[in-house]
Amino acid sequence: MRPESSGLPSWEAFSPAVNAIAAGRFFCPDQQMPNRVTRDDLLTSPRYWAITPSARDLYISILLSADDTARCAGNNFFLRTRCMAGSVNCEAIEQMLSELVQIDLVRAYLVDGNRFLFVPRFRQFVRYVRSRYPPPPSEINDMTEKKQCLSAAQEALGQRSSVQKRSEVKRSEVKRNKPVAPSDESLAAAAVNAVEFIPLVDGTEFAITREQCNEFDRLFPAVDIDQTLREIRAWNLANPKLRKTRSGILRHITQWLAKEQNGGRRGP
């Protein structure tokens, strides 16, 4: 039981806009309220305090209902049911909206016979997203200039940290040093001239051409190259988990041939 002497106001003492927020009536089933940062300079705005309390309630409701591009529906039914929770009639809504338009807190425009609202000096947004409402005429839309000013300010402040910059440099270096995969044409040409195929870890095979065999024979004169390549193929067929990648297979082959060379074995 709440004590009578607590001095705390009841919910009924707050404005309809606050009651609507508390009751969750600013949400509709198919749309979430946009992320919003409400600036405290609203409370020192001469325009805001020049209108009636009921018009201020409507203005707060429009601020919370507008999307991130400062637009929202402006038909009477939307404003009466969504913004004012059905607490006022149609005539009262039009009177309050007229106050907001006259003092330039809200700008109304028509698209295909439907009324929409645009909130000028809309500094509550946190990001730009695609709007579900049609854009207002350019003569009443001040969002483009604000977006450009915001981008310039962010660039001047250098929002990216040094850690982010180092990460970007590292990613660019990795991308630059990443080996280029052979084209399908080069693989097909190698397969035509191949004398042996070594299985790879990705399930494909690496083709050893006659030119490569001749080079191996020159580098490892004590090794029977053809027989050793068959042994390497047999070992990789028997050990699928130890197979090499396409970029590492030549190292695997040359190390094997070097061991054979050092062992002094020579085929017939």
Residue, then its C-alpha position, 0 to 999 in steps of 0.5 A: m500500500r502506498p503511503e499517503s504522505s510519500g509526496l510522490p505524484s501518481w501516474e494520473a498527475f503526469s501528461p498524456a504523453v508520459n502516460a502513453i510512454a508508461a503504458g507502451r502505447f507508442f509501439c504498434p505490432d509491426q513497428q518498433m520505435p526508432n532508437r532515439v537520443t532526446r536532447d535536453d535543449l528542447l526544454t529551453s526552446p522558445r517555440y516549445w514553451a510558446i504552445t499550449p500544454s496539449a500541443r506540447d504533448l502532441y509534439i513529444s508524441i510526434l518526436l517519438s513516433a517519427d522515424d530516423t529521417a524525421r518523418c511520420a504519418g500525419n493523418n488525423f486517425f494516426l495522430r489521435t490514436r497513436c500519438m494521443a492514445g485516443s484521448v482527444n477528438c478530431e477537431a482538437i487534434e487539428q487545432m494542436l497540429s495547427e499550433l505546431v505548424q504555425i510555430d514551425l515545430v512540425r511541417a506538413y506535406l501531402v503525397d498522393g493526397n495523404r498528409f505526412l509530417f516532417v520535424p525540422r531541426f531533428r537532432q534526436f536521430v542516431r543513424y540514417v536508415r531507409s524511411r517508410y514514408p515519402p520524402p518531404p519537399s526540398e524546401i522544408n527538408d533540412m535533414t540533408e544539410k545536417k547529414q553533411c554537417l554530421s559527416a564533416a564533424q565526424e571526419a574532423l574529430g577522427q572517430r576511428s581509433s588508432v587500433q581500428k586503423r592498425s587493424e585495417v592496415k593489417r587486413s590490407e597487408v594480409k589481402r595483398n600477400k594472400p597467394v592468388a589461386p590458379s585459374d581454371e585454365s592453368l589447372a586444365a593445362a597442367a592436367v593435360n601435361a601431367v605425369e602424376f597427381i598428388p591428392l590435396v587436403d581439399g579433395t582436389e589433386f595437384a598435377i605434376t608436369r613433365e617439365q617439373c619432373n625434368e627440373f626435379d631430376r636436375l636438382f635431385p640426380a640421385v633420386d628416381i623421380d617418377q617412382t618417388l612421385r608414385e610413393i608420395r601419391a600413395w602416402n597421401l592416399a593412405n593419409p588423407k588427414l595429413r594431406k597438404t594444401r595447394s600452396g604447400i604441396l611443392r614444399h612437401i614434394t621437395q622435402w621428400l625428394a631431398k630426403e631421398q637424395n640424402g639417402g643416396r637411393r637411385g632407381p634403375 
